[in-house]
Amino acid sequence: MAESQSTHPATGVCRIGTRGSDLALWQARTIKGMLQELGVDTTVTIIKTRGDKIDNVPFAKLEGKNFFTKELEDAQLDGRVDMAVHSLKDLATDMVPGLTLCAMVGREDPREILLAQPEAIDPDLVQAGDTLPLKKGAKIGTSAARRQGQVRALRPDLEIADLRGNVPTRVNRLREGLYDGILLAHAGVLRLELDLGDLFTKPLDVAAFVPAPAQGMLGIQCRQDDPWQPHLARLDCGEQGLAVAAERSLLNRLDGGCHLPFGVNIEGAGNAWRMEIFLGDDDITRAPLRFTMNGTDPAAMADEAWPRIAAYREG
């Protein structure tokens, strides 16, 4: 399915590839608008990925990586599109040969958000400032290993149930009563401007619940030799990209993807940055690694944090 198509770059139209979810289309159309402001004409082509086709299987049971990106990368390599817009947290750190990450764009709030049915909330826990103020034994929906690991660490009494699907689908499943609460990336909720007035909502501070590497950032990918690359690079966000690059460098060293219970967030500016780290283990009875670090340079902080992460990983 395509909003419009151009068959060859020689037409002077940059062809954007994207997934077809509401959030992915918001992202692609946002980049389309930014490029048009630079005088670049664009079209948007929707490409269905394996992750979109298999939305009823937990991530832990899926083999391999690149669930939401491979088909977009194939479309770039065979010339059907000139670039792809990704949620950068979905894009592998080991880039497919021939492709490059040419810009990081517009990091939205990187926090997680808890959505819950009001009757599932314990007012005493809200008053106490509990991170996950759900009633004892409540069912919380998420398929991400990182989220599951942190829920176990914070609230071992909660029942964790798998939850897949795009953002509106997950919210609807909460409203249907299949879960007492769910966890989402706050960025997606904000970008889609969802009406959540009937639900309890709580953005979770990164110091209490660590997001995925690069959460909230958009990534523009294109062919290494593509003539559009200089134009696309003009959209790069600059300084905030330093933090995301450092986050992704740690994920790359861990050789991790959706199966890895790893969270990292770096925030700051200039020479004042703060890093939050969470790393769980396949053995859920083992206490996770959790620490905070302050520093003057994101890349140097990642290098400094790595020995502690590696030592924990080696067991």
N, C-alpha and C positions, 0 to 999 in steps of 0.2 A: 504493500500500500504506500502511496506517495502523495504528498500534498502537491508537488509538481516535480518535474524531472528535467534534467539536462544530461545529455549523453556523453559529453566530452568537455574537458576543461577549456578547450579552445573557444568555447562559446563565451567565455568571460564570466560565467556563473559558477560560483563555488557551491558544490553539492555537499550538504550536511547530512550525515547518517545519524540516526537516533533510534532508540527503542520506542515503543508505542504507548507506554504508560503515561498517565496524566503528568507525572513529575518529569519524566524524560522529555516529553514534548514542551513543557514549560522551559526546561533547560535549553533545548535546541532553539526554541523561538527567542529566548533571551539572547543567545549568542547571535542568532540571525539579526536581531535588532541592533546589536552592538556593531556587527560588521557593516550593516547598512549605513550606520553613522560614519563609518570610515570610507564609504563609497563603494563597498563590495556587494554586488548582487548575489543572492543566495537562493537555493531551494532546499527543501527538507524531505528526506526519504526515510520512511519508517521500515526498520528491519527487526524481525522477531528473533530473539536469542533463545538459547537452550534454557536459560533460567526462567524466561517468560513462559515457555511451553510446559515446563515441569514445575508447577507452583504448588503441588500438593505433597512434595517430598522434602523432609528436613534436610538442611544443608549438610549435616553430618553424614547422611547416607548417599550424597552425591559424590561421584568420583571426579578427580581432577580439579582444575581451576577455571577461571575465565567464563563462569556461567553466564554472565551478562555482557560479555564483550567480544567473544570469539567471532561471532557472525558479523559484527560491526568491523572488526579488524580484517576479516576476509574480504568484505566489501571494499575496503580501502585498497587492499593489495591487488585486487583484480580490476580496479578502476571504476567500480559502480558509483562510489562516492569519493569526494576529495578529502573529507575530514569526518571525525566523529566526536560528538559531545558525550562525555561520561560523567556520572558521579564518580569523582576520583577515588573514593574509597573502594569502588568496584573494580578499578583498573589495576592489573598486576604490575608489580614493580619491575619485573624482568620483561622488558618490552619485546614484542615480536620483531624479529629481524626485518628491517625495511621500514619500520614505523618509529615515530618519536612522539614524546609528549612536548608539544610546541608551546603550550601556554596553560597556566593555572589561573582560574578566573573566579572572582567574586565569592570568597568564603563567607557563607552564612553562619549563623549561630551553630557552633559545633556540638552543643549539648544534646543529651538524650532528653526525651520528655515521657513522663508517665501519664497515660490516659487511663481512667478507671470509671466504672459505674459508681455514682455517688454512694449507693448503699453498701459498696464494698470497702469504703474508707473508714478507718478507725479514727475518730476525732481526737482521741487522746494522743495518738501517734503524730497526727498533724500538729497538735499543740506542742509536742516535744521536738518537732523539727525532724522527724524520722525521714530518711531518704525515700523509703518505699512504705508509705503509711497505709498499707492495705491490712484488712482484718486477718487474723491468724488463719492460716490454711487456705487463703485465697488462691485462685488460679490466675497465673500471669502468663501471657502469651509472648513468646519470642523463639526464633529458631537459631539465633546467632550464638555461637559458642562463647563469645566474649560477654554478651549480656547474661547468658545463663550462669557463667562462672561468677559474675559479680552479684547476681541475685542470690546464689547459694551462699556467698560469703556474707552478704548483708542480712538476708532473711531465709535461713535454712528451712523454716516452717512452711514457706510458700510452695505451692504446686506449680511446677514449670511445664507448660504445654507448648508444643510446636505451633508456629504461626508463620505462614508464608502469604505471598500476594502483594499487590501494590498498596500504596498508602491508603487510598479510600476503601479498598477491600478489607484491609486489616481493621480499620475503624468501624466498618459495618459489622464485621464479625464480633467486635466488642459490643456494639449496640444490640446485636442479636442475642446476647447473653451467653455466648460460647466461652467467654473469658470474663474474669472480674477486672482485670487490668491488662494493658499491653505496653510495650516499650517501642518507641519510634525515634528516628533522628528528628530533632526539632527543626532542622533546616527544611525538610520536606513538608512538614506541617505549615511552616511559615510561608514557603513559596507557593503552596497551593491555596493558601488563605482559607483553610477549612473552618467551617462553623462547628465549634466544639462546645457550644454553650450548655448542652445537656450533660456534659461529662466533667468529671474532676480532672484537672490538668495540673501538672507540676513539672516544669523544666528542672533537670537534675544538674547541680553544679558539677563541673568536671573534677573537682577535688573529691567528690563523693561517689561519682559513677563515671568512669573514664570512657570517652568515646573511641570510636574506631580511628585508626590513622587516616588523616585527610578528610575526616567527616565534615560535610558542609561545603567542600571545595568542588568546583567544576574543573574538569580536565579536557583540554582540546588535543586530540591526537590526529596526526596526519602522516603521510609518507615522508621519509627523510629528504627526498629530493623534490618534493612537491613545490611548484611555483607559488602556491598560496601561503607557504609557511611564513614568509616575512610579514604578511598581513595579519595572520593569525597570532603571531608572536607579539604584536602590538597590544593585544588584549591581556597580556600577562599582568598579574596583580602586584608583582614586585615583592616588597618586604614580607608580606604575609606568606608568600610562597616559600620563603626560607624555612619557616616553621614546618610547613607541610612536607617539604623535601626532606627535612630531618626526620619527621615522623615516618615517612615512607622508607627512609634508609634503614631504620630499625626493623621494619617489617620485612624488608628485603634480606637482611642478615638472618632473620629467623626463618626465611623461606616459607612465609606464612600466607594464608589466604582466609577464606571464610571458615575453615575448620579450626583455626587457631584462636584460643581464648586470650587475645592480646589487644590491649587498648593503650593508646598514647595520645596525649594532647600537649601541644606547646603553644603558649600564648605570651604576647608581649610586644615590645617595639624597641628600636634603638639597641641599647646594650643591657636591657632588663627583660629577661624571659623566664618563664616558669614551666616546668615539665611535670606531667602526671603520668605514671606508668602503672599498668595492671597486666599481670601475666598469670594465667591459670595453668593447670596441669591436666593431662588426660586422666590421671588418678584424682577423682573429685574429692577424695578424702584428704589430699595434701593441701596444706594452706597455700593460697596464691601469693605471688610476689606483688608487693604494692609499695611504691615510694614516690616521693616528690623531690625535685631538684630545681635549684635556681642557677642562672648563669647569664653570661653576656652574649653568647652566640649559639643559636640552635644546633648547628652542625657539631660544634665542639661538645655540647651537652649530650647529644646522641652518642658521640664517641666515648664520653665519660660514663654514660649509663650502660653501655653495652656489656662490659665485663660482669656486672651484677646480673644482667639478663641472661647472658650465656651460662654463668655458673648455675643459676636456677634451672635453666633448660637442661643442663647436663645432669642435674639431679643430685 
